C-alpha cells in the first residue's frame, strides 16, 4: 500500500510540472524610428525581441534560480530562453537585465561609472494548468532598452564572424560625459578598455536625448569598434584643420565639415558602423541615414536642407536643396578640393560603396582599419596614392587595403576615379 501511495504522489508531482519558453520584448522609444528615413531595421517603435538579453527565472519564495541564460539572437526564439522547468501553482519572478550577449560580444547599459549597476525589470508569474507554455513579457519604455535593442542590431549586422570582433564589451553609462554635458567615449584603464557616456542633457542634441536616437547610439559604438580593432588604442587624429557647420566656420566636426583626413576617416568609420546597423548592405543595396547633428546645409546656398539623407545616391535633391547634391566627392564638388582634407560624408560613402559595389566583407572592413595602424597616424592625412612609406602615414589605409584585399583595384576605383568619393587626397 505504501509503495502504491508513493507512486501516486510522484505521478501527481510530475503532472503538475511543465517546461516553458520565456520571451521578452523591448518597448522602444526612438525618435528616429518613425521618421520616414527609408532604412531597413528598427523602422518603427513596435516592440522588438530582446535578442541576446540576460533573462533569469527564479522562485519568488527563497529566490532559488530555475534558469539563467542569454536569450537567442535569431530565429523563432529570438529574445527567448527555452527549457525553463517550473511547477504549476508556484510563484516565480522573471528578471530581465540590461546586458546582452550578441555575436560573441557583450552589450550593456549601466546607471553610472561609480555604482556600475545594470538596469533590470521584473515580472511576477505563477504558471497554471492549461496556459500556453510560451510566456512573453514586454518591458516598459526606457533608455536602457533603446540602447540594448540598437546595440544588438549593430552587433548582429557587423560582428561575430571569422576575423571580426569577438569577446568585446560595448558599455554605455546613462550619464553625462565627465568633462561636461555631452555624450562621449572615454578610456577606463580597466575592463572594458573604453566606454560610452550617453548624454542626459537636452543640450547634447537639441531637445532629444542621444538614447532616443538609434544612429547616435551606434555612432560611438563604431568608434569603439575601431579602437578594439586597433588593440584598444584610439586613432591618432589631427583635428587642427577641423571646421564646423557646412564645410567651413567654427570648431568641432560635422557630417559635411571639411577636415583633416585622419579626423574625417575616424568619424566616417563610425558613421559607416551606424549606417550598416540599420541598412542591408548586400550588393547594390541602398543606404538611408538619420543624421543626429541636425539639418544639414548640403548645397551651402541658403538654409539647412535635410536631416535624413541618402548615403549611397543623391544626397539632396532639388528641392529641398536649391541645387542638387549628388554625393560623389562632396568635398570636391561643394567644399572645394584640398590635399590632405576630406569630409565624413565622403568617407561614409566610400565605405558603403566598397561594401555594396566591391563586396567588401565586414571582416575585411575591420582588418583594413587595424592593418593601417591608426594608433600612430601623425600627419594631416591618412591616405594618398603612391608607394607606401612607413614614415608617411598618409598612405597607411591604401597600403592596408592592398595587404588585406591583395590589390588596390577596388580601393582606387572609389577614391581616385572620376566617380570616386573624394577620400584619396
N, C-alpha and C positions, 0 to 999 in steps of 0.2 A: 504493500500500500504506500509506504514511504517513497519507494522508487517511482511509483506512478505519479504521486504528488509532485516530486521534484521535476519529472519530465513535463508535467503540465505547467509548472511555474516557468521553466526555461522556455517552453513554447510560447507562453504569454509574453515574456520579455522580448523574444525575437519578433513577434507580431507587432510590437509597439515601437519598433525602431525602423529608421529609413535612411537612405543615402540621398543627400541633396546636392544640387549645384547652386552656389551662391554668386549672384552677379551684382555689380554696382555700376551705375551710370553717373557721369558728372552733369550737373546743371550748369550750363555755360552762361557767361555774361560778357561777351566780346563785342566791343564797339566796332570792330572792322570785320564782322561776320556778315551781317545783313546790309551790305552797302553796295551791292552790285559790282563787286570787284571783278568777277569773272574767273576767279581761281577755282580750284578743284576740291579742296578739303577744308573742313570747318567753315562751310559757307553759310551756315545758319546757327542760331543758338539753340537748336534742338539738342536734347540730351544725347550724350555720346558714351560709349563703353569706357570704363576706367581701365584702359589697356595697361597691363603690367603692374597695376597697383597692388600694394600690400593689403590683403584682407585677412582679418583674424576673426575666428568664431570661438567664443568661449562660453562656459556655463555662467549663467547670471549669479548663481549661488556658489561661492567658493572660487570662481574665476578660473577653473581648470580649462586649459586651451584644448579645443577639439581639433582645430585646423588653423594653421598659419602659413600662408603661401602668397606668392605673387600671381596675379591673375594672368590668364592667357592674353597675348597681344594681338593675335589674328584668328580668323576662322569664326565658327558659330559660337564659340565660347570666349570670344574676346571680352575682357572685363569680368571674367568669371573664374572661380576656383571650383573644382569638382571633387567628388569623393568625400563630402562632408557628412560623417555619420552622426546622427542625432537620435534622440528618443522623443516620441510624441508626449506632449504634456509637460516637458521640461523647458524651463525658460533659458534663453541664450541671449548673448549680446554679439551683434555683428559690428566689427570695428574696421573702418577704412582709415589708412594713414596716408599722409601726403608724401609718399615715397613710392617709386615705381622702378621696376627692372625691365628695360626695353633694349633689345638688340645687344645684350651683354653689357649695357651701361646702366647707370643709376640716374634717375631724375628725382629731385626732391625740393620741397619748399619748406622753409623754417621761419619761425617768427622773427628772430634777430640773431646777431652774431655773438651774443653773450649767453643767452639761455639755450639757443640752438634746439628748440622744441619743434617737433613735427606737428602739423595740424592733424586733427582727427575728427571723424564724425561717426556716431554710434547709433544703432537701432536695436531696440529690444524686440525679441522674436520668440514665440512659442509655437513650434510646429504642431499640427493636428492632423489626424487621420482624414484622408480624402483630399487634402490640398495638393496642388501641383508641387512636384519635387524640384522645381527650379524657382528660386526666390530672387527677385530683383528689387534692389533698393536704389533710390536716387538721392543724391546729395542736395543740400541747399546751395544757393549760389555763393561763390567765394573766390577771391583772387587766387588762392592756392589751387583750386581745381582748374581755373583757366591756365595756370602755369603747367600743371600736370598734363592736361589734355594737349596743349600746344607743344610742350616739350616732348611728349611721347610721339606725337605726329612727326616732328622733325627727326627724332632718333630712328623711327621706323623707316623714314624715307632715305636716310643718309648714313646709317651706321650698321655694323653688325656682320658684314661680310669679310672675307679674307683680305687683309691689307688695309682694312679700315679701322676706325677707332673702336676699341673694346676695353672694358674694365675702367672706364672713366666715370666721373661723377659730375653732373651739372647741378649745382645747388643755388637756389635763389633764397635770399633773405628779404622778407617783406618789410623793408625799412629803407630810409634814405641812405644814399652813399655817405660814408663817414666824413667826406670832405665837404658836404653840403647837400642842399635839397635837389638831388638829381639821381638818375639811375647810372650805374657804373659797374665795371668789373675790377676786382682787386685781388692781388696775391695774398695768400694766407700764411705761407711759411710752414704749412702742415698738410693735412689731408682733408678735403681735396685741395689741390695746389692753388686753384683760382676759384672765385665765387662771383655771383651776380647779385647786385643790390637793386631791388625793384623799387623805384622811387614812389613814395606815397604822397608826394606834394603835387597839387594841381599845376604848379609852375613847370613841372617836368614835361608836360605835354598838353598845354592849354588846360582845358577842364577835364581831360581824360587821363586816367592813370595808365601807366605802361602795362600793368597786369590785366588791362582790358583790351589790349591791342596785340593780336597774335603775332604780327610781324615785328613789333618792337620787343616782344618777349623772346623771339627766336633769333633776332639780330645779335644780341650779346652772346647767345648760345653759340653762334657761328664764330664769334671772336674767341671763345674758349676752345672751340674745336681746332682753330688754327694754332692756338697755344699748346694744346695737348699734342697735336701733330708735331710740334717743334720741341718736344721734350720738356714741356711745361714752361717754356720761355716765350715771352711776347716778342713780336717782331720789333726790330729796331727801326721805328718810323721817324721820318723827319717832317714835322708839321710847320716848319718855318715859313713856307710859302703858302700855307693854307689860308684861304679866304672863305667867306660865307655868303649865304643868300643864293643868288643866281650868278654863278661864275666868279664874281668879284665883290669885295667890300666886307669889312668887319673881320671877325676872327671865328675860329671853330671850323666845322665841316658840315657839308650838306650834300644831298644826293647829286646835285649838279654843280657843286663847287669845283673850281679848278685848283688842284692840289698837287703837291709833290707825289711822284709815282708811288713811293712807299706808303704814304697815308692813304691814297686812293685805292691801292691794291688791298691793303689791310681792311678797309671799310667795304670794298667791293666783295671780298671773300665772305664777310658776314652777311652782306645783302643777298649773296647767292645762296647761302645756307637758308636764310629765311624764305627766299623765293621758292627753292626746291621743296621746302617743308609743305607748302600748300598748293603746289602745281605739279602735275605729272611732267616728267622730263624725258620722255622717250623721244625717238627720232621724229623731228618735225613738230614737237609739242609746242603749244603756245604758253605764254607766261604773263600773268597779271599780278600786280603788286599794289598793296595799300600802304602808301608811304606814311610814316608815323611822325614826320617832321613838319607837317602842314602842307598846304597847297604850294606848288612849285611854279615859278615863272619860267616855263620851259623855253619860250621864244625870246625872252628878255626884251619884250617890246612894251608891255604895259603892266597889267596886274597879274598876280598868280593865277594859274590856269587849272591845274588838276592836282588832287591828292592821289587818286588811283591812276595808275598808268600801265601801259603795255611794255613789258620788259623784253619783248622779242620782235617787235614790229614798230609801227608808228608810235612814238612817244606821246605826241599830242596832235590830234587832227585840227584842222581849221574849219569851223570853230571847235572848241573854245579858244584855241590859240589863234592869234592873228595870222601867223604864218605856220604852216605845218612843220613839225619837227619829226624827222624820220627815225632818229635814234641810232643810226650808224655814224660813229665818230662824232659824238656830241661835242667834244672839245674842239675839234677842227671846224665843225660846221657852225657852231654857235658861239663858243668862247674865244676861239682863235687859237690855233695850234702853237704850242710852245714845247721845246725839247725838255724832257725830264718831268713834264707835268701831265696830269690826266684827271679824270673825274670818276667818282664812284659809279655813276650810271654806265660809263663805258666799260669798267671792269665787270660789273654785273652782267651786262650784255655779252661781254667776251666769254665769261664762264658759261653762260647759258647756251651760247652758240657752240661752244666746244662740246657740250653735252648733247645737244639736240641735232647738230649738223655733223659732228665727228665722233659721236658715240663715246665720249669721254666717260669712263666709269667713275663712280663715287670713290673707289679705292685709288684710282689714278689722280683724281682731284686732290685728295688728301696727300698722296705721295709726292706730287709735284711741289706742293707748298712746303712739305717737310724737306725735300731734297734741295730746295732753294736756300736752305739755311737762313731764314729771315732773322734769326736772333742776332746776326752781326751785319745786317744791312747797315751801311753807314754813308750812303750817298743820297742825293735828292731823287734818284730814280731806282727802280728795281728791274728795269728791262731796257735793253737796246738790242738791235740786231747786230750780228758780227761774231767774232771769235770770243768765246768765254774766257774770262781772265779772273783768276781767283782774287786778285786785288781790286777788281772793279765790280762791285755789287750790282750796278745797273743790268748786268747780263745774267743774273742768277736764275730768274724764272724761266727764261728761254732755255738756258743750259739744262735746268732740271727737267723741262718738258722733253728735251732730246734724250736725256738719260732714262726717263720713265717710259716714253712712248716709242723711242727708237728713231725718231726723226723729228724735224721741225716743220713738216709739211702742214699739218693741221694748225699748229700754233701761228705760223706765218700767214696762213690764209685768213686768220681772224685778226691779225694785228697790222700787217703792212700792205695788204691788198687794197684795191680801190673801194671795196665794200667792208673793209676791216673796221674794228671798233675803237680805234684811237688809243690803244693801250701800248703801242710799240715805240713811243717816242722816248 
